[in-house]
Amino acid sequence: MRKFVPLILLVAMICGPMTALRAQSVVSVADALAIRNVIERQLDAFGRDDGEGAFSYASPKIRSIFSTADNFMQMVRTGYQPVYRPQSVTFLDIVEIRGQPTQRVLLVGPDGRSVIAHYFMARQPDGSWLIDGCVLSEPDNAAV
């Protein structure tokens, strides 16, 4: 058994960094920073109850669904409490889900429960990024 330990360590050393590189290559470093900035600004707007500001970071598709900032804020207040009033925010990785760059964010909600927010991002014609949806899921030990 002892002979296999170095081999396992070697495989882990080789595969681990390759997996990390694949996860990071979904978007460039500059895009990853821009995506984080958009999400941080929207979270800040929620914290100030600035509906117009928060709504401005939503993609045209999301804006067309909710029509007004008030409708959007009502949905967030009632269905997305961890996003609306997080106790803590930890940015995780960016993965590709259904062909879309998706920023995973660990949030601790006002009730103390942790969730993973999956922020689907959409590049705009001018090259900027906007939030194209958000899905909450329970964190698993492997995801965090």
Buried (B, 14 or more C-beta within 10 A) or exposed (E): EEEEEEEEEEEEEEEEEEEEEEEEEBBEEEBBEBBBEBBBBBBEBBEEEBBEBBBBBBBEEBBEEBEEBEBBBEBBBEEBBBBBBBEEBEBBBBBEEEEBBBBBBBBBBEEEEBBBBBBBBBBEEEEEBBBBBBEBEEBEEEEE
